[in-house]
Amino acid sequence: MDTLAFIPSPSSGEILLGPVPLRGYAFCIILGVFIAVWLGGKRWTARGGQPGTVADIAVWAVPFGLAGGRLYHVVTDYQLYFGEGRNWVDAFKIWEGGLGIWGAISLGAVGAWIGCRRRGIPLPAYADAIAPGIALAQAVGRWGNWFNQELFGRPTDLPWAVRIDPENRPPESLDLATYHPTFLYESLWCVGVALLVIWADRRFRLGHGRAFALYVAAYTVGRFWIEYMRVDEAHEIWGLRLNNWTSIAVFLGAVVYIVLSARLRPGREDVVEPRAEKTAGDGGTGDDGTGDDDGTGDAGDGGSGKGEDAAKDESAGNGGGRPASAGR
């Protein structure tokens, strides 16, 4: 197979940061996490939340997500670690690649739920804010597969094919050097998913978890056809790879959630973070009820004390005073 042009694979799976070597796969995952937290934080504050909340909850969500992603991979590809001639210790070498997005999202959601519960925040609102960032994190993280020369597709001579070194090629095609860069396809698809969610969220004011469900549904559509192209070893059921079936099930679940949620809880949450709302309310009280002309006392009294004359007016039924809660 003659290929006129192709994407070269890295000569090494490591990036040298000065004297410190960093696995390319790990670098892509870390960079993706930072992007997700950054974009999620901007979206969260735009919805009325406090700065720093997304990062605080990510402290719970990210470790849970990494553990879930690795666990899903090890369970569904157990033969790579517990088969004959394999070393089970390799199951803990996460830097060598092997994270399942289904496990990462599932267990990451558990971590996010813990973080949200500690701050009194509804998980669906947080999920809506972070959804496009997760898609972009996946787009960046997929380039870790490029560094590891793994999870590519069938052989091809297209000009954007990726060249794979002989030691990383499938046994049945050792004489073929170029393959479909499925990591690139999924990366571009995830960028499109992020843009779709951002647009739909602005256009339809998605709330109560529907922006996150849209991300899930859109991602699974792309994952289905990309997974179908891959040639790495995988369990199959009725001729389809396990991840194809998972994509179908998750897609249907996401669509059902969008439909039912729109009927039961239309619109978007008015308050996403109670603490932020309380702070805004307290600030408004100090601004509205502190003028001496109203007879409500000095600002140093917290805006709730009444002057002596105002108290007399109230008792006389003139209505000169105003309850401190009126400005909340």
PyMOL commands that set and color helices and strands:
alter all, ss='L'
color gray80, all
select helices_A, chain A and resi 24-46+53-76+79-82+88-92+94-96+101-119+123-141+143-148+166-168+171-173+182-204+210-229+242-264+274-288+292-294+299-301+308-315+324-327
alter helices_A, ss='H'
color red, helices_A
select strands_A, chain A and resi 14-17+20-23+162-163+178-179+236-237+240-241
alter strands_A, ss='S'
color yellow, strands_A
deselect
rebuild
show_as cartoon
